[in-house]
Amino acid sequence: MTDENSPTEDTFEKRRLAQETKNERQVWYFLAYFLFGIHFIAFVMIYAVRHAK
Protein backbone atom coordinates (compact mmCIF):
# COMPACT_ATOMS: atom_id res chain seq x y z
CA MET A 1 0.00 0.00 0.00
CA THR A 2 1.24 3.44 -0.87
CA ASP A 3 0.21 6.41 1.17
CA GLU A 4 -1.05 9.25 -1.00
CA ASN A 5 0.99 11.83 0.92
CA SER A 6 4.15 9.86 1.49
CA PRO A 7 7.27 11.85 2.43
CA THR A 8 9.00 11.17 -0.89
CA GLU A 9 6.02 12.33 -2.96
CA ASP A 10 5.61 15.38 -0.73
CA THR A 11 9.30 16.26 -1.12
CA PHE A 12 9.10 15.72 -4.87
CA GLU A 13 6.02 17.97 -5.09
CA LYS A 14 7.71 20.73 -3.06
CA ARG A 15 10.80 20.49 -5.28
CA ARG A 16 8.66 20.62 -8.42
CA LEU A 17 6.75 23.67 -7.17
CA ALA A 18 9.99 25.44 -6.24
CA GLN A 19 11.46 24.73 -9.68
CA GLU A 20 8.25 25.88 -11.37
CA THR A 21 8.31 29.14 -9.39
CA LYS A 22 11.95 29.69 -10.34
CA ASN A 23 11.20 29.02 -14.01
CA GLU A 24 8.23 31.39 -13.95
CA ARG A 25 10.38 34.12 -12.41
CA GLN A 26 12.99 33.62 -15.13
CA VAL A 27 10.31 33.93 -17.82
CA TRP A 28 9.12 37.24 -16.34
CA TYR A 29 12.71 38.55 -16.17
CA PHE A 30 13.28 37.55 -19.78
CA LEU A 31 10.03 39.26 -20.83
CA ALA A 32 10.94 42.43 -18.92
CA TYR A 33 14.43 42.64 -20.45
CA PHE A 34 13.04 41.89 -23.91
CA LEU A 35 10.37 44.60 -23.71
CA PHE A 36 12.86 47.10 -22.28
CA GLY A 37 15.29 46.32 -25.10
CA ILE A 38 12.64 46.68 -27.80
CA HIS A 39 11.56 50.07 -26.44
CA PHE A 40 15.14 51.26 -26.05
CA ILE A 41 15.91 50.35 -29.66
CA ALA A 42 12.68 52.01 -30.82
CA PHE A 43 13.55 55.27 -29.01
CA VAL A 44 17.08 55.25 -30.44
CA MET A 45 15.68 54.73 -33.94
CA ILE A 46 13.11 57.51 -33.46
CA TYR A 47 15.90 59.82 -32.26
CA ALA A 48 18.07 58.89 -35.24
CA VAL A 49 15.27 59.49 -37.75
CA ARG A 50 14.24 62.82 -36.23
CA HIS A 51 17.80 64.12 -36.09
CA ALA A 52 18.93 62.88 -39.48
CA LYS A 53 19.98 65.54 -41.98
Biopython code that builds the backbone (N, CA, C, O; Angstrom):
import numpy as np
from Bio.PDB.StructureBuilder import StructureBuilder

atoms = [
    (1, "MET", "N", (0.838, -1.181, 0.000)),
    (1, "MET", "CA", (0.000, 0.000, 0.000)),
    (1, "MET", "C", (0.888, 1.252, 0.000)),
    (1, "MET", "O", (1.870, 1.352, 0.736)),
    (2, "THR", "N", (0.505, 2.179, -0.841)),
    (2, "THR", "CA", (1.238, 3.437, -0.868)),
    (2, "THR", "C", (0.357, 4.542, -0.312)),
    (2, "THR", "O", (-0.795, 4.713, -0.712)),
    (3, "ASP", "N", (0.919, 5.266, 0.599)),
    (3, "ASP", "CA", (0.212, 6.406, 1.172)),
    (3, "ASP", "C", (0.203, 7.538, 0.145)),
    (3, "ASP", "O", (1.212, 7.799, -0.510)),
    (4, "GLU", "N", (-0.928, 8.199, 0.010)),
    (4, "GLU", "CA", (-1.050, 9.252, -1.002)),
    (4, "GLU", "C", (-0.115, 10.426, -0.714)),
    (4, "GLU", "O", (0.396, 11.048, -1.646)),
    (5, "ASN", "N", (0.111, 10.730, 0.537)),
    (5, "ASN", "CA", (0.989, 11.828, 0.919)),
    (5, "ASN", "C", (2.249, 11.295, 1.592)),
    (5, "ASN", "O", (2.586, 11.693, 2.707)),
    (6, "SER", "N", (2.925, 10.412, 0.917)),
    (6, "SER", "CA", (4.149, 9.863, 1.485)),
    (6, "SER", "C", (5.233, 10.947, 1.475)),
    (6, "SER", "O", (5.163, 11.883, 0.679)),
    (7, "PRO", "N", (6.219, 10.828, 2.341)),
    (7, "PRO", "CA", (7.270, 11.855, 2.427)),
    (7, "PRO", "C", (8.012, 12.063, 1.105)),
    (7, "PRO", "O", (8.360, 13.196, 0.773)),
    (8, "THR", "N", (8.257, 11.002, 0.354)),
    (8, "THR", "CA", (8.998, 11.168, -0.895)),
    (8, "THR", "C", (8.164, 11.926, -1.926)),
    (8, "THR", "O", (8.686, 12.785, -2.637)),
    (9, "GLU", "N", (6.873, 11.611, -2.008)),
    (9, "GLU", "CA", (6.015, 12.330, -2.957)),
    (9, "GLU", "C", (5.863, 13.783, -2.541)),
    (9, "GLU", "O", (5.846, 14.679, -3.386)),
    (10, "ASP", "N", (5.751, 14.019, -1.225)),
    (10, "ASP", "CA", (5.613, 15.381, -0.731)),
    (10, "ASP", "C", (6.874, 16.190, -1.040)),
    (10, "ASP", "O", (6.788, 17.342, -1.463)),
    (11, "THR", "N", (8.036, 15.588, -0.830)),
    (11, "THR", "CA", (9.299, 16.256, -1.123)),
    (11, "THR", "C", (9.413, 16.533, -2.619)),
    (11, "THR", "O", (9.830, 17.615, -3.032)),
    (12, "PHE", "N", (9.039, 15.548, -3.418)),
    (12, "PHE", "CA", (9.096, 15.725, -4.868)),
    (12, "PHE", "C", (8.180, 16.855, -5.300)),
    (12, "PHE", "O", (8.554, 17.666, -6.146)),
    (13, "GLU", "N", (6.988, 16.917, -4.731)),
    (13, "GLU", "CA", (6.025, 17.969, -5.085)),
    (13, "GLU", "C", (6.551, 19.343, -4.688)),
    (13, "GLU", "O", (6.420, 20.300, -5.451)),
    (14, "LYS", "N", (7.150, 19.450, -3.496)),
    (14, "LYS", "CA", (7.706, 20.728, -3.060)),
    (14, "LYS", "C", (8.851, 21.153, -3.978)),
    (14, "LYS", "O", (8.970, 22.327, -4.330)),
    (15, "ARG", "N", (9.698, 20.184, -4.365)),
    (15, "ARG", "CA", (10.798, 20.491, -5.276)),
    (15, "ARG", "C", (10.276, 20.949, -6.633)),
    (15, "ARG", "O", (10.800, 21.893, -7.224)),
    (16, "ARG", "N", (9.241, 20.271, -7.120)),
    (16, "ARG", "CA", (8.660, 20.618, -8.418)),
    (16, "ARG", "C", (8.056, 22.015, -8.385)),
    (16, "ARG", "O", (8.230, 22.791, -9.325)),
    (17, "LEU", "N", (7.343, 22.338, -7.303)),
    (17, "LEU", "CA", (6.749, 23.667, -7.173)),
    (17, "LEU", "C", (7.827, 24.750, -7.077)),
    (17, "LEU", "O", (7.680, 25.826, -7.658)),
    (18, "ALA", "N", (8.899, 24.469, -6.351)),
    (18, "ALA", "CA", (9.992, 25.437, -6.236)),
    (18, "ALA", "C", (10.637, 25.674, -7.596)),
    (18, "ALA", "O", (10.927, 26.815, -7.956)),
    (19, "GLN", "N", (10.863, 24.601, -8.353)),
    (19, "GLN", "CA", (11.461, 24.734, -9.680)),
    (19, "GLN", "C", (10.517, 25.481, -10.616)),
    (19, "GLN", "O", (10.961, 26.306, -11.414)),
    (20, "GLU", "N", (9.229, 25.200, -10.525)),
    (20, "GLU", "CA", (8.250, 25.879, -11.375)),
    (20, "GLU", "C", (8.213, 27.369, -11.065)),
    (20, "GLU", "O", (8.117, 28.187, -11.979)),
    (21, "THR", "N", (8.288, 27.731, -9.786)),
    (21, "THR", "CA", (8.312, 29.139, -9.388)),
    (21, "THR", "C", (9.557, 29.817, -9.926)),
    (21, "THR", "O", (9.496, 30.943, -10.420)),
    (22, "LYS", "N", (10.694, 29.126, -9.830)),
    (22, "LYS", "CA", (11.947, 29.686, -10.337)),
    (22, "LYS", "C", (11.864, 29.887, -11.847)),
    (22, "LYS", "O", (12.284, 30.926, -12.356)),
    (23, "ASN", "N", (11.328, 28.908, -12.563)),
    (23, "ASN", "CA", (11.204, 29.022, -14.013)),
    (23, "ASN", "C", (10.274, 30.165, -14.391)),
    (23, "ASN", "O", (10.547, 30.904, -15.337)),
    (24, "GLU", "N", (9.175, 30.313, -13.656)),
    (24, "GLU", "CA", (8.227, 31.388, -13.953)),
    (24, "GLU", "C", (8.886, 32.749, -13.730)),
    (24, "GLU", "O", (8.673, 33.679, -14.508)),
    (25, "ARG", "N", (9.676, 32.864, -12.681)),
    (25, "ARG", "CA", (10.379, 34.120, -12.409)),
    (25, "ARG", "C", (11.362, 34.425, -13.536)),
    (25, "ARG", "O", (11.486, 35.577, -13.952)),
    (26, "GLN", "N", (12.059, 33.411, -14.032)),
    (26, "GLN", "CA", (12.993, 33.619, -15.131)),
    (26, "GLN", "C", (12.274, 34.066, -16.397)),
    (26, "GLN", "O", (12.791, 34.902, -17.139)),
    (27, "VAL", "N", (11.094, 33.524, -16.653)),
    (27, "VAL", "CA", (10.314, 33.933, -17.821)),
    (27, "VAL", "C", (9.919, 35.397, -17.703)),
    (27, "VAL", "O", (9.998, 36.135, -18.685)),
    (28, "TRP", "N", (9.496, 35.831, -16.522)),
    (28, "TRP", "CA", (9.120, 37.241, -16.335)),
    (28, "TRP", "C", (10.323, 38.151, -16.495)),
    (28, "TRP", "O", (10.199, 39.226, -17.082)),
    (29, "TYR", "N", (11.498, 37.749, -15.986)),
    (29, "TYR", "CA", (12.709, 38.549, -16.174)),
    (29, "TYR", "C", (13.057, 38.659, -17.645)),
    (29, "TYR", "O", (13.390, 39.738, -18.134)),
    (30, "PHE", "N", (12.978, 37.531, -18.353)),
    (30, "PHE", "CA", (13.277, 37.547, -19.782)),
    (30, "PHE", "C", (12.326, 38.483, -20.517)),
    (30, "PHE", "O", (12.755, 39.271, -21.360)),
    (31, "LEU", "N", (11.030, 38.397, -20.198)),
    (31, "LEU", "CA", (10.035, 39.256, -20.835)),
    (31, "LEU", "C", (10.310, 40.728, -20.534)),
    (31, "LEU", "O", (10.210, 41.571, -21.425)),
    (32, "ALA", "N", (10.655, 41.042, -19.292)),
    (32, "ALA", "CA", (10.938, 42.428, -18.916)),
    (32, "ALA", "C", (12.148, 42.966, -19.671)),
    (32, "ALA", "O", (12.100, 44.074, -20.206)),
    (33, "TYR", "N", (13.235, 42.194, -19.721)),
    (33, "TYR", "CA", (14.425, 42.637, -20.448)),
    (33, "TYR", "C", (14.133, 42.774, -21.936)),
    (33, "TYR", "O", (14.597, 43.722, -22.569)),
    (34, "PHE", "N", (13.379, 41.851, -22.498)),
    (34, "PHE", "CA", (13.038, 41.890, -23.912)),
    (34, "PHE", "C", (12.237, 43.151, -24.241)),
    (34, "PHE", "O", (12.553, 43.863, -25.194)),
    (35, "LEU", "N", (11.203, 43.420, -23.447)),
    (35, "LEU", "CA", (10.374, 44.603, -23.707)),
    (35, "LEU", "C", (11.172, 45.889, -23.508)),
    (35, "LEU", "O", (11.020, 46.835, -24.281)),
    (36, "PHE", "N", (12.013, 45.934, -22.487)),
    (36, "PHE", "CA", (12.856, 47.104, -22.279)),
    (36, "PHE", "C", (13.778, 47.305, -23.478)),
    (36, "PHE", "O", (13.936, 48.427, -23.961)),
    (37, "GLY", "N", (14.382, 46.231, -23.954)),
    (37, "GLY", "CA", (15.293, 46.325, -25.098)),
    (37, "GLY", "C", (14.593, 46.797, -26.357)),
    (37, "GLY", "O", (15.126, 47.633, -27.086)),
    (38, "ILE", "N", (13.403, 46.272, -26.623)),
    (38, "ILE", "CA", (12.641, 46.685, -27.803)),
    (38, "ILE", "C", (12.325, 48.174, -27.731)),
    (38, "ILE", "O", (12.473, 48.885, -28.725)),
    (39, "HIS", "N", (11.893, 48.653, -26.571)),
    (39, "HIS", "CA", (11.563, 50.071, -26.441)),
    (39, "HIS", "C", (12.809, 50.947, -26.546)),
    (39, "HIS", "O", (12.772, 52.015, -27.156)),
    (40, "PHE", "N", (13.889, 50.501, -25.961)),
    (40, "PHE", "CA", (15.136, 51.261, -26.049)),
    (40, "PHE", "C", (15.573, 51.407, -27.501)),
    (40, "PHE", "O", (15.931, 52.499, -27.941)),
    (41, "ILE", "N", (15.543, 50.298, -28.243)),
    (41, "ILE", "CA", (15.913, 50.347, -29.660)),
    (41, "ILE", "C", (14.960, 51.255, -30.430)),
    (41, "ILE", "O", (15.392, 52.026, -31.287)),
    (42, "ALA", "N", (13.667, 51.168, -30.129)),
    (42, "ALA", "CA", (12.684, 52.011, -30.818)),
    (42, "ALA", "C", (12.974, 53.493, -30.553)),
    (42, "ALA", "O", (12.930, 54.297, -31.484)),
    (43, "PHE", "N", (13.269, 53.869, -29.306)),
    (43, "PHE", "CA", (13.550, 55.270, -29.007)),
    (43, "PHE", "C", (14.834, 55.738, -29.685)),
    (43, "PHE", "O", (14.898, 56.872, -30.160)),
    (44, "VAL", "N", (15.845, 54.896, -29.739)),
    (44, "VAL", "CA", (17.082, 55.252, -30.436)),
    (44, "VAL", "C", (16.805, 55.453, -31.924)),
    (44, "VAL", "O", (17.324, 56.393, -32.526)),
    (45, "MET", "N", (15.998, 54.589, -32.517)),
    (45, "MET", "CA", (15.677, 54.727, -33.938)),
    (45, "MET", "C", (14.850, 55.996, -34.193)),
    (45, "MET", "O", (15.080, 56.697, -35.178)),
    (46, "ILE", "N", (13.903, 56.289, -33.319)),
    (46, "ILE", "CA", (13.114, 57.512, -33.457)),
    (46, "ILE", "C", (14.037, 58.732, -33.361)),
    (46, "ILE", "O", (13.913, 59.673, -34.145)),
    (47, "TYR", "N", (14.952, 58.712, -32.405)),
    (47, "TYR", "CA", (15.896, 59.822, -32.264)),
    (47, "TYR", "C", (16.744, 59.962, -33.530)),
    (47, "TYR", "O", (16.942, 61.071, -34.024)),
    (48, "ALA", "N", (17.236, 58.854, -34.048)),
    (48, "ALA", "CA", (18.067, 58.886, -35.244)),
    (48, "ALA", "C", (17.308, 59.434, -36.448)),
    (48, "ALA", "O", (17.860, 60.216, -37.222)),
    (49, "VAL", "N", (16.066, 59.037, -36.612)),
    (49, "VAL", "CA", (15.271, 59.488, -37.753)),
    (49, "VAL", "C", (14.948, 60.979, -37.615)),
    (49, "VAL", "O", (15.006, 61.716, -38.599)),
    (50, "ARG", "N", (14.617, 61.416, -36.425)),
    (50, "ARG", "CA", (14.235, 62.819, -36.235)),
    (50, "ARG", "C", (15.417, 63.765, -36.335)),
    (50, "ARG", "O", (15.245, 64.941, -36.654)),
    (51, "HIS", "N", (16.623, 63.261, -36.064)),
    (51, "HIS", "CA", (17.801, 64.118, -36.088)),
    (51, "HIS", "C", (18.664, 63.875, -37.326)),
    (51, "HIS", "O", (19.777, 64.395, -37.410)),
    (52, "ALA", "N", (18.181, 63.114, -38.259)),
    (52, "ALA", "CA", (18.934, 62.878, -39.482)),
    (52, "ALA", "C", (18.891, 64.134, -40.352)),
    (52, "ALA", "O", (17.909, 64.876, -40.339)),
    (53, "LYS", "N", (19.951, 64.358, -41.097)),
    (53, "LYS", "CA", (19.976, 65.537, -41.982)),
    (53, "LYS", "C", (19.458, 65.182, -43.347)),
    (53, "LYS", "O", (19.402, 66.040, -44.228)),
]
sb = StructureBuilder()
sb.init_structure("model")
sb.init_model(0)
sb.init_chain("A")
sb.init_seg("    ")
for serial, (resi, resn, name, xyz) in enumerate(atoms, 1):
    if name == "N":
        sb.init_residue(resn, " ", resi, " ")
    sb.init_atom(name, np.array(xyz, "f"), 0.0, 1.0, " ", f" {name:<3s}", serial, name[0])
structure = sb.get_structure()
